[in-house]
Amino acid sequence: MASRLPGPDPYFLAGTAGPLFALHFAAAGPAQRAVLVLPPFAEELNKSRRMIALAARALQAAGIHVLLLDLYGTGDSGGDFGDATLAIWRDDVRHATGWLAGRGVTRVDVLAVRGGALLLEGFAPPTGIAPGQVVLWQPVTSGRLLVTQFLRLYVAEAMGGSGPSPHARAVLELDGRVEVAGYMLSRELVSGLEGVVDPLAHTGPWESFDWLEVSAAGVNAPVAASRRSIAAMRARGQRVQELAVEGEPFWATPEIAVVPTLVEATISRLAESIA
């Protein structure tokens, strides 16, 4: 009978702006290798938590430690979303990697989900930790696109009210912040995100990249925009493998959805280099 996997251990890490909540899925044996999850943006994180947890459990079973981090102002971490900035979130990622180093981790792999890919710009593990593989789940590689799509929710909310409503960017410019879908968005966070043009062009010395997408039935390749980004990465000498799997866009579905084949592909890519 297979042994039962231990549940994740909750921790509060010291962050630059406040405490950071994290879940550590401890695998059997010493924590020499770990996967750090870079979470998606705003409500997409809530829709993705089930998928991320499934991947963490599967990686744990494969002998790889996993750290799930709530960025400052999100989840159970300290602070409010409206006080978050891109600089703080980048510091959060560095603090998380340092925490892993303190537990004996010598190699870090990354699972970047959707907007989490924007945090890859300029990110490299500290001295003493080898950079491993980066797995990208339906990555958003333009901060401006991420913000634009998010602000469209403000328009949808305004259309449900009575009378005209100012544009989200006008409110942001006037007040320095705007509430969209229950999230208070600051001008500083928007400016930071929109300054990220192509995060994968300025990453640390990662071993390789796996670009994984969810697609409709019968589609066996990433969309055209993704293929252009992948081609640009290869032109820069980066090692990239791509794969499209059939499934629902779990980060945006009305109900929580899972794509088991995406988890399986992730485990296959990360676990194949354990030996």
C-alpha positions as CSV (number, residue, x, y, z in Angstrom):
1,M,0.0,0.0,0.0
2,A,1.4,3.4,-1.1
3,S,2.4,5.7,1.8
4,R,0.2,8.8,2.2
5,L,1.8,12.1,1.2
6,P,2.1,14.6,4.0
7,G,-0.1,17.7,3.7
8,P,1.6,21.0,2.8
9,D,3.2,22.9,5.7
10,P,2.1,26.6,6.1
11,Y,4.8,29.2,6.7
12,F,5.0,33.0,7.0
13,L,8.1,34.3,5.3
14,A,9.6,37.7,6.0
15,G,9.0,40.0,3.1
16,T,10.1,43.5,2.2
17,A,6.7,45.0,2.8
18,G,5.1,42.5,5.1
19,P,4.7,38.8,5.9
20,L,4.3,36.4,3.0
21,F,2.2,33.3,3.3
22,A,3.6,30.2,1.7
23,L,2.7,26.5,1.5
24,H,5.6,24.0,1.3
25,F,4.8,20.6,-0.2
26,A,7.7,18.6,1.2
27,A,8.8,15.6,-0.8
28,A,10.6,12.5,0.7
29,G,14.3,13.0,1.3
30,P,16.4,16.2,1.6
31,A,15.1,19.4,-0.1
32,Q,17.8,19.6,-2.7
33,R,15.5,20.4,-5.6
34,A,12.3,22.6,-5.4
35,V,9.8,24.2,-7.7
36,L,8.8,27.8,-7.0
37,V,5.4,28.7,-8.3
38,L,5.0,32.2,-9.7
39,P,1.2,32.9,-9.4
40,P,-1.2,34.5,-11.8
41,F,-2.7,37.9,-11.4
42,A,-5.8,38.9,-9.4
43,E,-8.9,36.7,-9.8
44,E,-7.0,34.3,-12.2
45,L,-5.1,33.1,-9.1
46,N,-8.3,32.1,-7.3
47,K,-9.5,30.2,-10.4
48,S,-6.1,28.5,-10.8
49,R,-5.5,27.4,-7.2
50,R,-7.0,24.0,-7.7
51,M,-4.8,23.3,-10.8
52,I,-1.7,24.6,-9.0
53,A,-2.4,22.4,-6.0
54,L,-2.8,19.4,-8.2
55,A,0.5,20.1,-9.8
56,A,2.2,20.6,-6.4
57,R,0.8,17.3,-5.2
58,A,2.0,15.4,-8.3
59,L,5.5,17.0,-8.1
60,Q,5.7,16.1,-4.4
61,A,4.8,12.5,-5.3
62,A,7.6,12.6,-7.9
63,G,10.1,13.6,-5.3
64,I,10.3,17.3,-5.9
65,H,9.6,19.9,-3.2
66,V,7.2,22.7,-4.1
67,L,6.7,26.2,-2.7
68,L,3.5,28.1,-3.3
69,L,3.7,31.7,-2.5
70,D,1.1,34.4,-1.9
71,L,2.6,37.6,-3.1
72,Y,2.2,40.7,-0.9
73,G,-1.4,42.0,-0.8
74,T,-2.8,38.7,-2.1
75,G,-4.2,35.6,-0.5
76,D,-3.1,35.2,3.1
77,S,-0.1,37.4,2.9
78,G,0.2,40.8,4.6
79,G,-0.9,44.0,3.1
80,D,-3.7,45.1,0.7
81,F,-3.7,44.5,-3.1
82,G,-3.9,48.3,-3.6
83,D,-0.5,48.7,-1.8
84,A,1.3,46.1,-4.0
85,T,3.9,47.1,-6.6
86,L,5.9,45.1,-9.1
87,A,9.1,45.9,-7.2
88,I,7.6,44.5,-4.0
89,W,6.4,41.3,-5.8
90,R,9.9,40.8,-7.3
91,D,11.4,41.1,-3.9
92,D,8.8,38.6,-2.6
93,V,10.1,36.1,-5.2
94,R,13.7,36.7,-4.1
95,H,12.7,36.2,-0.5
96,A,11.0,32.9,-1.3
97,T,14.1,31.7,-3.2
98,G,16.3,32.7,-0.3
99,W,14.0,30.8,2.1
100,L,14.4,27.7,-0.1
101,A,18.2,28.2,0.0
102,G,18.1,28.2,3.8
103,R,16.4,24.8,3.7
104,G,19.2,23.2,1.7
105,V,17.8,23.6,-1.8
106,T,20.5,23.6,-4.4
107,R,18.4,23.7,-7.6
108,V,15.2,25.7,-8.2
109,D,12.8,25.1,-11.1
110,V,9.9,27.5,-11.8
111,L,6.3,27.0,-12.6
112,A,5.0,30.4,-13.9
113,V,1.2,30.6,-14.4
114,R,-0.2,33.2,-16.7
115,G,0.8,36.6,-15.5
116,G,3.4,35.0,-13.2
117,A,5.6,34.9,-16.2
118,L,6.0,38.7,-15.9
119,L,8.0,38.1,-12.7
120,L,10.6,36.2,-14.6
121,E,12.2,39.4,-15.9
122,G,15.6,39.8,-14.3
123,F,14.9,36.9,-11.9
124,A,17.8,34.5,-11.1
125,P,18.4,32.3,-8.1
126,P,20.9,33.5,-5.5
127,T,24.5,32.2,-5.5
128,G,24.6,28.6,-4.5
129,I,21.4,27.6,-6.2
130,A,21.4,26.3,-9.7
131,P,18.7,27.6,-12.1
132,G,16.8,24.7,-13.5
133,Q,13.8,24.5,-15.8
134,V,11.0,27.0,-16.3
135,V,7.5,25.6,-17.1
136,L,5.1,28.2,-18.5
137,W,1.4,27.7,-18.2
138,Q,-0.4,29.9,-20.8
139,P,2.1,32.7,-20.2
140,V,1.2,36.4,-20.5
141,T,4.3,38.0,-21.8
142,S,3.1,41.6,-22.1
143,G,2.3,43.6,-19.0
144,R,0.3,46.1,-21.0
145,L,-1.9,43.3,-22.4
146,L,-2.4,42.0,-18.9
147,V,-3.5,45.4,-17.6
148,T,-5.7,46.2,-20.6
149,Q,-7.6,42.9,-20.3
150,F,-8.0,43.4,-16.6
151,L,-9.3,47.0,-17.0
152,R,-12.0,45.7,-19.4
153,L,-13.7,44.2,-16.4
154,Y,-14.3,47.8,-15.2
155,V,-16.1,48.6,-18.4
156,A,-18.3,45.4,-18.0
157,E,-19.1,46.4,-14.4
158,A,-19.9,50.0,-15.4
159,M,-22.3,48.8,-18.1
160,G,-24.3,47.0,-15.4
161,G,-25.0,50.3,-13.6
162,S,-27.2,53.2,-14.4
163,G,-25.8,56.2,-16.2
164,P,-22.4,56.8,-17.7
165,S,-19.2,55.8,-15.9
166,P,-15.7,57.2,-16.4
167,H,-13.1,55.0,-18.0
168,A,-10.9,53.0,-15.7
169,R,-7.7,54.7,-16.9
170,A,-9.2,58.1,-16.3
171,V,-10.1,57.2,-12.7
172,L,-6.6,55.7,-12.2
173,E,-5.0,58.9,-13.5
174,L,-7.2,61.2,-11.4
175,D,-7.2,59.2,-8.1
176,G,-4.0,57.2,-8.4
177,R,-6.0,54.0,-8.0
178,V,-9.1,52.2,-9.3
179,E,-11.2,49.3,-8.1
180,V,-11.7,46.6,-10.7
181,A,-13.6,43.4,-9.9
182,G,-13.0,43.8,-6.2
183,Y,-9.3,44.5,-6.6
184,M,-7.9,48.0,-5.8
185,L,-5.3,48.7,-8.5
186,S,-2.7,51.4,-7.9
187,R,-1.1,53.6,-10.6
188,E,2.3,52.4,-9.4
189,L,1.5,48.7,-10.0
190,V,0.0,49.5,-13.4
191,S,3.1,51.4,-14.4
192,G,5.3,48.6,-13.3
193,L,3.4,45.9,-15.0
194,E,3.1,47.9,-18.3
195,G,6.8,48.4,-18.3
196,V,7.3,44.7,-18.7
197,V,7.4,44.2,-22.5
198,D,9.0,40.8,-23.0
199,P,10.1,39.2,-19.6
200,L,11.4,36.1,-21.3
201,A,14.0,38.2,-23.1
202,H,15.6,39.2,-19.9
203,T,15.6,36.1,-17.7
204,G,18.4,34.6,-15.7
205,P,20.5,31.7,-17.0
206,W,17.7,29.1,-16.8
207,E,18.4,25.6,-18.2
208,S,15.4,25.4,-20.5
209,F,11.8,26.5,-21.0
210,D,8.6,24.5,-21.5
211,W,5.8,26.5,-23.0
212,L,2.5,24.7,-22.2
213,E,-0.9,25.9,-23.4
214,V,-4.5,24.8,-23.1
215,S,-6.3,24.5,-26.4
216,A,-9.6,23.5,-28.0
217,A,-10.1,20.0,-29.3
218,G,-8.1,19.2,-32.4
219,V,-5.5,22.1,-31.9
220,N,-2.1,20.6,-31.3
221,A,0.1,23.7,-31.2
222,P,0.2,27.0,-29.3
223,V,-1.6,30.0,-30.9
224,A,0.2,32.2,-33.5
225,A,1.2,34.9,-31.0
226,S,2.8,32.3,-28.7
227,R,4.7,30.7,-31.7
228,R,6.2,34.1,-32.5
229,S,7.4,34.5,-28.9
230,I,8.8,31.0,-28.9
231,A,10.6,31.7,-32.2
232,A,12.1,34.9,-30.7
233,M,13.3,32.9,-27.7
234,R,15.0,30.3,-29.9
235,A,16.6,33.1,-32.0
236,R,18.2,34.3,-28.7
237,G,19.6,30.9,-28.1
238,Q,17.1,29.8,-25.4
239,R,16.0,26.2,-25.3
240,V,12.2,25.9,-25.6
241,Q,9.8,23.1,-26.0
242,E,6.2,23.8,-26.7
243,L,3.0,21.7,-26.2
244,A,-0.7,22.3,-26.5
245,V,-3.1,20.1,-24.5
246,E,-6.9,19.9,-24.9
247,G,-8.8,21.5,-22.0
248,E,-10.8,24.5,-20.6
249,P,-9.1,27.8,-19.8
250,F,-9.2,27.1,-16.1
251,W,-8.0,30.6,-15.2
252,A,-11.1,32.2,-16.6
253,T,-14.0,29.7,-16.4
254,P,-17.1,30.6,-14.4
255,E,-16.7,27.4,-12.3
256,I,-13.4,25.9,-11.1
257,A,-12.0,23.7,-13.9
258,V,-9.1,21.3,-14.1
259,V,-6.9,20.1,-17.0
260,P,-5.3,16.8,-15.9
261,T,-3.3,16.5,-19.1
262,L,-1.6,19.9,-18.3
263,V,-0.5,18.6,-14.9
264,E,0.7,15.3,-16.4
265,A,2.8,17.2,-19.0
266,T,4.3,19.4,-16.3
267,I,5.3,16.4,-14.2
268,S,6.8,14.7,-17.3
269,R,8.9,17.8,-18.1
270,L,10.1,18.4,-14.6
271,A,10.5,14.8,-13.3
272,E,12.4,13.5,-16.3
273,S,15.6,15.2,-15.2
274,I,15.5,14.0,-11.5
275,A,17.9,11.1,-12.1
